[in-house]
């Protein structure tokens, strides 16, 4: 009769429980980031004072704060304040981002369902993607005028390609075993797309949306630089003509806040939609080992 195995060898060791999130570490990281920002701003202010840098070259942090406060203290309908121009630029960003992303995703879905369509559209997509959008912006303004429509069209050009390329890559990244299993169960092409292709492509699509959100802010400012009657880009040109560098930097802060808010909203939506996906796959593998 074989010798009995020790209890430690006969019984499998229980899997270690997953570590709960550590809010203290997150609070500490945020505090560290805030302290770093304060240190950089203090060094900026001190450096401008010590080296006597002209204000029209590099403004003081205090000058930027004063310009930001003056711009935000105005009425939302005042055309010399930040609220009015921020509203115009934000409207252009949202319209262009939604339109360009929707068109890019729609074409990506069609390509995933009709592979021959990708072969037909591939040279045209490559040609349009390599085209410098900044060079096309003046022509678009001539075609559509100085209103919001020309800015929305420029933003669409910039946001269309990231979503299209990432969505096509995501639809191709689905595991063939899942598709074969669904086909063995007599699933229709739409069911295969809804159950396998689209969920697998969602991480890629959100990656493209994050890039498109950053490009939409750039596209709005480029369009307003080329030709516009209102918007943060127009406000930057006016302040630069007056050598108001502090005011220009205050507009840069507003643009940064808009980009941060858009990215945060997309990240929150991604967490809700992809709740089944681990936030850090490398960390999950380390925990499960």
N, C-alpha and C positions, 0 to 999 in steps of 0.2 A: 504494500500500500504506500502510495506516495506520501511524503511528509507534508504536513499541513503548512500552508503558507502563513507567514506572520500577518497579523491584523493590518499592519500598515501597508502590506503589499497586496492583500486580497481585496481591500476596500479602496475604491478610487477616491482620491482627494477631491474635496469639493472645489468647484471653480471659485476663484476669488471674486468677490462682489465688486461691481463697478464703483469707482470712486465718485462720490457726489461732487458737483461743482463747488468750487471754492470762491465764494463771493469776496472774501477778504483779499485774495490775490488780485481779483479784478479791480476792487477799489484801490488797492495799492498801486496797480499799474496806471490807473487813471490819475491818481494823485501825482505819480511820477511824471506822467505826460504833462500835467498842468504845471508842475514845478519847472519842467524843462522849458515850457513856453514862456513862463515868467522870467526865467534866467536869460533866454534869448532876447526877449524884449528889453530887459534891463541892459544887456550888453549892447544892443543896438542903440538905445538912447545914450548910453555913456560914450560909445564910440563916436557918434556924431558930435557930441559936445567936446570930447577930448581932441579929436582931429580937425575940428572946425570945418566939417563937410558942408558945402553950400546946400541950402534947403531945396533948391530946385533940382539938385542931383539926387540926394537921399534925404527924405524928410525925417523929422524926429517922430518917435512913437507918440509923443504928446500932440504933435500937429495932426497926425492921422486920427487920433482919438477925438480931437476937437472937430475935425472935418466930418467924421462919422456921426458925431452927436448932432452937428448942425443939419446934416442931411436927413437924419431920422427924426429930428424935432419938427420938421415941416409938415404941412397938411398932406394927406395921401393924394390930393388932386393938384398939388403945387408942382408945376413943371420944372422947378429948379431944385426939387428935393429928390431923395433917393427912393421914396415909396412909389411915386408915379412911374419913374423909369424902371424900377425893379419889377413892377407889375407888368409892364409891356414886355420886358425881356423874359420874364417867367412864363407869360402866356405863349410867346414864341417857342420857348424851350419845350413846354409841355405838348403843344400841338405838333411840333416837328418830331419830337421823340416818339409820341404815340403813333403818328402816321408812318414814319420811317420804319419803326419796329414792327408795326402790324403788316406792312407790305413785305418786309424781309422775312418775317415768320410765315406769312401766307405762301410765298414762293418756295420757302424751304419745305413746307408741308407738301406742296404739289410735286416738288422734286423727289421727295421720299416715296410718294405713291406712284410716280411715273419716272423711273430711272432714265428712260430715253430723253426726257425733258432736260435733265442735267447736261447730257452731251450736247444738246442743241444750244443751251444757254451759257455753257461754260466759257466760250471765247468772248461773248459779250459782257459777262460778269467780270472776267479778268480785265478786259479793256476799260470798263467803267471804274473798276476798283483802282487801277493804276493811274487814272486821270486825277491830276491835282485839283481838289475841290476848291481851293482858294483862288485858283486861276479862273474857274468857272463862275465864281460868285459875282463878278461885275456883269457878266452876260445875263445871269439870272435876274439881277436887279434891273437891268435894261428891259428885259422881257416882262417882268411882273411889277415893276415900279418900286417905290420907296416904302411901301406899306408892309404889313405883317406877312403877306403871302410870300414875298420873295425870301424873307428870313426863314419861314417855315419850309420852303423848298430847299434851301441850303442845308438846313438841319436834317431834312429827310435824306439828302444825299450822304451825309456823314453818318447817320445812324442806321441806314439801310444795310450796309455791307457787313458790319460786325454781327448783327442778328442773323443775317442770311447765312454767312459762312459758318458760324457756330452751330446754328440749327441743323444745317446739312451734315456737319461733322457729328452732331449728337444723334441724328437719325441713323447714321451709318455705324455708330458705336454699339448698337444693341446686339446682345448675344444671339447668335444664330440658333442656339439650342432652344431658346424661348420661342422664337418664331416657328421652328420646326414642331415644337410641342403644340402650339396653337393651331398650326395647319393640320396636325394629326387629329385634332379635335374638331375639324371642319369649321374653323373660325373664318369669318369673312375678312377681306383686306382692311375694312374699317375697324373691325374688332382687334386685329393684329396691331393696327396703328394705335388704337386707344389703350390697349392693355400692355403693349410691349414697347413700341417705338417711342411714343410720346413721353411716358415716364422716364425712359432711359435718356432721352434728349434734354430733359428739363434742366439738369445742372449746366449743360452746355449753353442752353438758351439764356439762362440767368447770367452766365458769364458774358455773353454777348450784350445783354441788356445793361450790365454794369459799364461796359465799354461805351455803349451808345449813350448812356447818361452823361458821361464825361465829354464825349464828342458834341453832344447837343449844346452844352454851354459854350464850347469853342465856336461852333457854327453860328450861334446867335450873335456873338460879339463880332465875328468876321463879317457877317452880313450887315451889321449896324455900322461897322467901320467903312464898308464899301458905299453904303448909301441908306440913310434912314432919317426919320424926323424925330424919333424918340427912342429911348432905351438906354441901358447902361453903357453900351458902346459909344453912343452919341455923347453921353455925359463925360466919358473918359476923354474923348477928342476935345470937348469944350474946355475941360480942366487943363489938359496939356497945352492948349493954345494960350491959356492964361498963366502958364508956368506954375500951376497949383498941383505940385507933386503929391502933397499930403491928401488932397481931395481925390486924386487918381488912385492912391493906395487904399483909400476908404472904399472906393468902388470895387477894387480887387477883393477886399474882405467880404463884401456883399456877394460877389460872384462865388467866392470860396464857400460861403455859408449855403448858397443855393445848391452847389455841387454836393456838399456834405449831406444836406437834407435829402436830396434825391437818392443818393447812394444808401442812406440809412433806411429810407422807405423801401427801396428795392431789396435790401438785406432782410428787413422784417417780413416782407412778402415771401421771400425765398425761404426763410425759416418756417413760415406757416405752411407753404406748399410742400417743401421738402423736409417735413418733420420726421420722416422715416430714414433720412440720410444722416449719418454721423457727421458732426461738425468738423472733426479732425480724424480722418481715417487712420493716420499713423499712431495717434494716441490711443485710439480704440484697439488697434492691434497689439500695442504694448500692454494695455490693461488686460486683454484677454489671454495673453501668453501665460 
